[in-house]
């Protein structure tokens, strides 16, 4: 019996030496998994913040577009659209022109860096000389000036009939 006890104690000594590397391997795997989950959660939070910022700028631009279009149809003076051009106006694509002619139909927008803006440009449709046409361009901001949404509406007023054509500007023009 003494011999058996001595033998099991020797095996116990050998097993104790292999437990540490196994525990270290499991702990390092748990650490790597936790770090990956943390990076994934951080990425998701940043992505969610960017989507919220984009939605904020879109809603601000949409509100400005609606207010400026309504004021134009109602005959309110928001900003003189300037002389009518033949062909679709392009002044909204130039930063200096846009900034100089932009109006702010709202004093502020919640969470936005700046209030939304709009510009109205008049134009002539060659096929419909009796109609008055306007291009209303609106720009909304998110939490920073870099988060912007651009929306446009083409308004064609032909007597008592008003046509509205909405579109989203995909890329910032300047």
N, C-alpha and C positions, 0 to 999 in steps of 0.2 A: 503494500500500500504506500509506503513511503516513496517508492520508485514512481508510482503513478502520479502522486501529487507533484513530484518534482518535474515530471514530464509535462503535465498540464500547465504548470507555471511557466515553463519555457515556451510553450505555444502561445500562451497569453502575452508574453513579452514580444513575440514576433507580430502578433495582431495589433498591438498598440502602436507600432511604428507605421502601419499602413493606414490607420484611421485619419491622421492629420492630412496627408495629401488628398484623400477622398473628401474630407470636410472642406478643405481649401478649394477644391474643384467645384463643389456644389455652391459654395459661397460666391465664387467668381462668376459662375453661370447665372446666379440670381442677380448679382450686381450688373452684369451685362444686359440682362432682360429688363431690369428696372431702368437702366439708362436709356434703352431703346424705347420703352414706354414713355419715359419723360420727354424724350425728343419728339415722339409722335404727338403727345399732348401739347407741347409747345408749338409745333407746326400747326396743329389744328386750331389753337387759340389765335395764332397770327393770321391764319387763313380766314377765320371767322371775323376777326377785326377788320380785315380788308374788305370782306363782303359787306359788312355793316356800313363801312365808310363809303363804299360804292353805292349802296342803296340810299344812303343819306344824300349824296350828291345828286343821284338820279331824281329823288323826290323833290329836292330843292329846284332843280332845273325844270321839272315838270310843273311845279307850282308857278314859277316865273313865266314859263311859256303860256300857261293857262291865263294868268293875270294880264300879261301883255297882249295876248290875242283878244281877250275879252274887251280890254280897254280900246284896242284898235277898232274892233267891230262896233263898239258903242260910240265911237267918235271922240273919246277922251284923248287929250293930248298927252302922250307919254314921252315921245321924242319925235321930232320931225323926221320922217323917213328919207328925206332928201329927194332929189329928182329921180324919176323913174328911168331905169336902165332897160335896154333891150337885152333879152337873155337873162338867165338867172343871176342875181347879184352875187358877187364874190368878196365884197368888203369885209364880211364877217371872218374871212380867213386871214386877214391882216391884223396883227396884234395892236398896232397903234390906232388903226381905225376903229377896231372893236372897243378898245379901252376908252377912246374919246367919245364914242357915241352910245356907250352902254348906259342903261338906266337900271335902277334897283327897285323893282316893284314891292319888295319886302325889306323891312329894316334889318332883319336878321333871320337866320334859320337855325334851329336848335342843333348844337353840336358841330356847326360848320365854321370854318375859318373865316369865311367872308359871306356876305349876303348874295343870293343869286342875282344874276344880271340877264338883261335881254337887249337885243338890238333889232330894230325894224328897218327893213330896206324895201323900197318900192321898186316894182319892175313892170315892164310891158310884155304882154303876151301877144305876139304878132298875129296869131290866128284869131284872137278875140280883142279887137281894139277898144270895144266899149267897156270891157271889164277892167277893174282895178285889181292889181295883184300885189301881194306883200310877202316877203320872206321874214319870218320872225325866228330869230336864233336866241336860244337861252343857254346859259351856262350856270351849273350848280357846283358847289364845292362841298367836300367832305371835311374831315377834321384838319386836313392840311391843304395848302394850295395845289399840291400835286394830285390830289384825288378830285378829279373833275368829271362831270358828265355834260355832254352837249346834246341838245335836242332842237329840232326845227319844226316849224309848221308853215306850210305854204297856204296862204289865204287868198282866195279869188272871190271878189265881190262883183257879182254881175246882176245889177238891179237889186232885187230883194233876195236873190239866191246867193248863199255863201257856201263855198266849197272849202273844206279843210283837208289838207294832206299832211299827215304827221310822219316824221322820220327821226331816227336816232343817228347822230354823227358818231361813227365808230372810233375814229382817232382824233386827238386834239389837233386843231388846224395850225396852231403855232406853239 
